[in-house]
């Protein structure tokens, strides 16, 4: 659990400052579950330059609660949480200073979004909150006011969690909650989980990830893990101490994150991934008459395929749909093995390429459309899908035919060029498994929004 906060102060000499405004959002790794926002009477004047910066003046604070009046609420909302702030050393120091004045020792573990951003989003021109979130497309209102800055920090932290491929943030959170580690009652773990789409992580009592999975309903899937009586499931049930998760908004992002993170983290109970999660592929070649033929064959890493399939049945089903939709020839796609015209020509759904009634030039135009539709070779495109929240979308970037990564953006952010797209993307591995996941998902979800950028020639 995280307490994402921002504090405004009076300014002045070091360790003599007072709080003028505080905003805290309690964040469970997926959504805000509690919040506290208040002006605070610091019982000392505000420095003039701070008034100019924040707009908060002494008159505004005259009737605001004093710190001792809000201290109990601050303790309550931050208990069991890691404090997250943009320059957390400052905010944590100010809180400890105010509590020391009350004779109370306030101590929390902290995470700094400045340091995390430098590590996970390198190469930014500036890491000040205002400039950083603007470059990442994160909306920021009421700059230098506690609530506006805290809300922007929540959105920034969600992006950082998505970019944290080694899951150090999640591991730190689990280590910070010993009560959850000690509690081995599986039903209590399930009760704390949401019914959302995402990736989930099973942790042992040291916070280490022992299993990674994905689901369109995390709570339901974990319940299945904990009620399964197979040997592996029972071993997991004995060892699991807590479950964390990351919302993805849609299944495509969940599939890609699961594929990437299992390979990177290599959890104890995830089976070693097979060399391929697909066995068949669709290839093309030009015959002696100049017609482009399509052919299903065993997947071969040495050959460039149009798209890949999990099994032969799936491959044939997709190819039959392609032939019907694009009026292709069954003979030139390997679905008709006899002599003469194919059956599709008999029922007028093939235009006669099989008996050379249709010219190669006319026929090949439609085959090239199929290749472009089912392959992203040489393409620059952004696949847009549901986000984790109602005002957010997910983005998957393919650049020059290579899968680059995934990210999330606010609906107010215009994704109209590659530079903007690159700024929000968490890099991921462009391996055959990832390409297969993307192609399979796009086949099943043909209505997804795809933004095409300028592309290179797509010759065959």
Phi, psi and omega in degrees: 000143184235145172247099183269120190221164171216143183232137170252143184233175179286341192076183180114197184293150181303131180065020171238003182289162173229155181279134176251336180202144179218140175225128180231129175243118177277122192234127185266012182099348179229317183213163175282127183250349178197159179206154176216125181224129181199143163287156180224132175281111185280353181058031174201155182291153177268138178297139183305320182293330178289322176301316179295326182284314188260336186083359179272125180238171185300324181296323181297332188261359186302320181256008179286155178295147175281165188301320183297338180280340180250356186300318181299319180294323179294317177299315183298313186282341181258352181298131180077009183247154166270129178282128179242128179206160176274101193078065186295334179301320180293308184297319180294320179298316181295319178297315179297322179298313181296320180290327177297324178297337177265000181080023183242135179268106182259120182219126177222151170288151185229154169231137183252122181286342173293308181296317179298320181294319179297327180280317189264339177231067184291161173085010178285146180295326180211146177248015170294149187302313184299310183288324182294310183292329177296317180292337181262002178077020179267125181293142179221115176246156180056054178301140181068019166246144190303315184293315180298315181292322180293318178298318178295324179292325175301312181294321177297317181295322176299319178294321180294321177299320179293327181275351182278080186293332181274357174060033178294326179295313179297317181298318179297322180295317180294318179296335182279354184238070184299331181297324179288330179290321183289326183285106181260010178285107188299329181295327179289327176295314182299320182300333182270006185256148180268162177263066184235168176276134179173192177251138180239155185229123175267129184247149169272185186286355174260004180088354181290145179278122181252348177201140175235135176215173176228155179199153172278350176215093188300315182300314180297319182293318179296322176301321177295319176303315188279348178250357179285138182256014175290158186303312182298317180298320179295323177295318178297316181300323179292324190266334185293135178246334180199163178231130171243170184205164175225120178291142178238344178085329180208165186287328182299312180296321179297316179299317182291319179294318178300313180300315182291315189284329175297319180291326181281313187273330180053061181298152185304318188259005173276127178299146175303128182296140175295157179303323178229142171261011179220151184240338182235157181216160176256123181243168175224153174206161180256125181278181186292343178266001177092005179274139174280121178261145171253144184213133172272133179209168175302140180298134182225116184298340182279347183249148178274118181261161174282311177202170185235163184221153179289321182212172184293322180300315178297318181300314181293321180298314180295317182295320176301318179295320179297314180300314181294316185292322187254009179054048178271171183267130179298327182291321182276004175240008176078011181266350176228121187254358183279179177274167177074200182287157178279168181296325181299326178293325179298323181262014173069020176261354171247140185270008171100021176296330182296334179239020173064025173286319175268137183287156176303322182297316180292315182294317185295334177300318180288324177295320178297325176298318179297315181298317179294325183287324187256359178227147175248031174303130175066009183268151168246112184209158178237121178265120184257132180219182180300147175262189182278340180228170186293332182260025186223151173232157173261156180223137175238124187256128170243125183232123183052042176081001181247133174292123184259326181155189185228160177193181179228150179215152178285148183299338179282349184271122181277116180266074188247004173207165186296324181298318178295317180299316182299327186294334183258356189275134168271117184299142177223164185284132179271069180257173184295327179296316180296317179297321178297316179301314182295311183297318179297317182294319180294325176297320184279341184232068188290347183267006178298146177283128178236123177264119179263130173259176180305133183240165176275176176298142180246061177288163178255000000 
